[in-house]
Amino acid sequence: MLDIAIIGAGPAGLSAAITGVIRNKKVKVFGNPMTTSYIYKAECVDNYIGMPGVTGKEMMETFTNHAKEMEVEIQQAKVIEIFPMGQSYMLNVENEFIEAKTVILANGITKTAVLPGENEFLGRGVSYCATCDGPLYRGKAVVVIGDSAHAEEDANYLAEVCEQVYYVPLYKEIEHLDERIEIIRQKPKQIIGETVVAGLELAESTLEVSGVFIIKESIPNSKLLAGLETDGSAIRVNRMMETNLPGVYAAGDCTGKPFQVAKAVGEGNTAVLQAVSYLNALNRAEKNK
Ligand SMILES: Cc1cc2nc3c(=O)[nH]c(=O)nc-3n(C[C@H](O)[C@H](O)[C@H](O)COP(=O)(O)OP(=O)(O)OC[C@H]3O[C@@H](n4cnc5c(N)ncnc54)[C@H](O)[C@@H]3O)c2cc1C
């Protein structure tokens, strides 16, 4: 079992991981590729101490290399859901299940907009993970709504198992989509059905499908971990980066403004030190049993 599972390999997550390893805890970072960190997009970062004029890409490479040199384990994968298990948490990492005593959410800004029908049909035709749920749609028609080219991989996998795959990109440039997939450039309006999904209504047409795969870089926080308190889209934390759930901390852009690297790095450090105290207290309590 992990001592600390960190969700997100941006500045906040990597900062937390480095200190967690220094404090001798069993730490693992689960993150999308570094190109998805917000800072990767910055042309020039001038307000992070010690790195004047650095590009966002260079900064992320420096942070990632530092973490790797400290032997931080980074698994490139998306965390789909986290389940409370009494004294620990179970992570669904693209259908691999991993248990951790504590969790640090460092997943950046999550887009909170949900499609009408998304919440109602989640688990009944709506999925956030092709690897997890694709086999359920063998021989059926599905649609993938993708917010970046990363979603194309999921769609390509579905093309191998499903009868028909439609792809609704929410971005411009398609990179590598399987030729069996039909691209539809229309705005999704709502997911329809009675007890299970029957289709997706678009701006100018309706697709009859059994599955709607919504593949975004992030999962809304309320879906990622049920019971997590938020203020709008920001995870509610106190000064020690504790959330309302025991053993769960949050750091960086996911806790709200200001959206700055220095704040993300500082919060990651605070969160992990708090997780370390929590773990040490757990160990003492176990010994005294
Ligand atoms: C164009 C631009 C310019 C900027 N310039 C500056 C600047 O000059 N100075 C400054 O201080 N700040 C700047 N920022 C802000 C800065 O990028 C953010 O404050 C910083 O990246 C926050 O770090 P973070 O680790 O909290 O989130 P992020 O860097 O966004 O990292 C979060 C990571 O978590 C991943 N993730 C999300 N959900 C999951 C999941 N379920 N499973 C696995 N991984 C997941 C994401 O894909 C991402 O890789 C800029 C931002 C932009 C967009």
The ligand as an ORCA input file, in Angstrom:
! r2SCAN-3c Opt
* xyz 0 1
  C      -0.383     30.478    -20.592
  C      -0.094     30.435    -19.101
  C       0.903     31.207    -18.584
  C       1.190     31.167    -17.207
  N       2.199     31.928    -16.726
  C       2.513     31.872    -15.411
  C       3.613     32.631    -14.888
  O       4.292     33.353    -15.622
  N       3.900     32.516    -13.568
  C       3.186     31.713    -12.735
  O       3.509     31.618    -11.543
  N       2.135     31.003    -13.200
  C       1.775     31.057    -14.507
  N       0.706     30.311    -14.965
  C      -0.087     29.525    -14.001
  C       0.564     28.141    -13.728
  O       0.626     27.448    -14.940
  C      -0.245     27.332    -12.716
  O      -0.486     28.092    -11.560
  C       0.506     26.039    -12.341
  O       0.723     25.234    -13.471
  C      -0.283     25.266    -11.284
  O       0.332     24.051    -11.021
  P      -0.544     22.769    -10.580
  O       0.430     21.691    -10.330
  O      -1.494     23.155     -9.527
  O      -1.473     22.447    -11.856
  P      -1.040     22.017    -13.335
  O       0.286     22.553    -13.679
  O      -2.166     22.366    -14.232
  O      -0.899     20.439    -13.231
  C      -1.973     19.598    -12.959
  C      -1.713     18.283    -13.656
  O      -2.643     17.297    -13.185
  C      -3.114     16.544    -14.286
  N      -4.384     15.913    -13.947
  C      -5.610     16.478    -13.820
  N      -6.521     15.565    -13.484
  C      -5.860     14.386    -13.400
  C      -6.270     13.069    -13.106
  N      -7.541     12.783    -12.801
  N      -5.341     12.088    -13.120
  C      -4.035     12.356    -13.420
  N      -3.590     13.596    -13.714
  C      -4.492     14.593    -13.696
  C      -3.221     17.581    -15.392
  O      -3.337     16.971    -16.670
  C      -1.906     18.350    -15.177
  O      -0.835     17.707    -15.809
  C       0.415     30.348    -16.328
  C      -0.617     29.568    -16.879
  C      -0.878     29.615    -18.239
  C      -2.011     28.752    -18.809
*
